[in-house]
Amino acid sequence: MSSTPASRPQPEPRSAYRTFRPITTRWSDNDVYGHVNNVVYYSWFDTVVNSHLIEQGVLDIHAGASIGLVVETQCHYFAPLAFPQPVVAGLRVAHIGTSSVRYEVGLFPGDDTKPCAARGHFVRVYVDRSTRRPRPLALEFLAVLENLT
C-alpha cells in the first residue's frame, strides 16, 4: 500500500509541543552512515517521557505501584541528526485512557527554528507492578498528563 503526498506525515514546529528537554548526542549514537541510528530515537522517546514524569513526582521507577509498558510505537524521520549536534525533544500527550497514554515526541535540531527532524509516538499501558494487570491512572498522574495535552 503506498501513501499519497497528502497523507504523508509532515514535520511539525516547536509550537506543537507542550514541554521541551535538551538531549546531548554521543559519538556512539551515530551509525556507519554518519547520522544517529534509528534505534537511538526510541531510546530518546522513553528518556524524555520518563524524565518528565520522574521530575513531576508521579513516576517511581524503582518502587512505584505501577509501571508503564509500551504496547505501540512509531517514528517518522524527516531530516538527519548527528553527533555532535545538540537535540531538543518536544513532548505532548495526544490521548489519555483509563490505564493508557499516547505520548508524542518531536526531535528538533538544537536551537534552530526548523521543524522537527523526526516525530514519533508510543502508547503505554500502566499496569500493577506485581500482577502486570492494567490499573487506572492515579489522579496526580492525570493532572501531570493534562498539562501535556
N, C-alpha and C positions, 0 to 999 in steps of 0.2 A: 504494500500500500504506500503510495507516495503522497507527500503533502504538497499542497499548493503554496505559493508565496504568501497568500493572505492568511493561511493557517499556521505558518511557521512562527515559533516563539521569537520574540524580539527582545533586545536588551532594554533594560529599564533604567531610569535616572535614580539618583540617590533619594530623591523626594518620595519614592515609592516605598521606602523602608522607615521603620519607627526608631530603631536604635542602631548604633554602629560600634564596631570593635576593630582595632588595628591588628593585623597579622604580619608577623615577621617571616619572610620566606627564608628557607635554609638551602644551602648548597645541595643537600640530598633530595630536595623537593623536585629539582629538575630531572628530566629523563634524557635519554640519548638524543632526543630531537631538540633539546635546548629550551624546553618550557616545562612548567610544572605538570607533573604527571596527573592524569585524571583521578587516580585513587586518592591523591592528596586533597582534592577539593572536598570529597566526602568526609575526610577527617576534619577539615576546617569547619564544615557544617556542624558536625557534632560538638566540636570545641566551642563554637560561637554560642550555640544554644545552652549547653551545659554551663559554661562560664556565666552567662547571664542569669540563669536560674539559681546557681550557687550564690552569686553576688546579691541576688534579691532575697536570699534566705529561704527559698522554697524547695531546694533540692539538696539532700544529704546523700552523696554517692556511697558513703560507707555504712551508714546505719539507718537511712530513711525507711519508712514503712513501705514505700512504693518505689518502683524503678520503671524507667521508660524503655520499651522495646521497639526498635524500628521495624515497621511492617511494610513500608513502601519508601522508595527513594528514586530521585531522578535529577539529572543536571543537563542544562543546555549551555554549550560553550560558544562564545561569540568572538573572543579575541584572546590571544595567548597571554599568560602571566609567567614571569620567570624570575629566579634568583638573580640579582639581589633586590629586585623590585619590592617595595612595600605594597601591601594589600589592605584594603579596608572592607570589612564584611558588614553588610546591612542585614538586619533581621526584622521579620514581621511574622504575625500569626494569621493564617488565612481561614482556619476553621477550628472551632473548639467543639468537641463532642462530650459525651458523658465521661469517657475514660481516654479519649484520644485527642491529639492535637496535630494539625498540619502546620509545620514551620516552613517558612520560605526565607532563603538567604540569597543575597546578591553579592558578588565579589567584584570590587572596584579597584582599578589601578591607582594605588597611593592616594595622593591629594588631588589627583586630576579630576576634572569636571566631566570626563567622558562617562557614557552609560556603562552599565556593568559588563565586565568581561565574561562573566558566567552567572547563571542563576539556576537555583535548584530548590528542591523541597524534599522533606521527608515527613512521614507520618509516624508518630509514636503512639503506642497504646501503653498507658500506665497501668501496671499490674502490682499486685501484692508481692513483696519481695520473696516470701516463703512459698505461697501457693501458685504463683505465676498466673493468677486469675485476674482479669480486669477489675479495677476498683475506681469508683467515681473520683474525679479530681477534687481536691480539697479547696475550700473557699479562698484561702490565702493564695493558693496556686492559681486559681481562676482570676483573682484580682491582678496578678502579675501578667497573666496571659492577655487579659483585656487591654492592658496598656500597650500591647504589641499589635493590636488589631487596627 
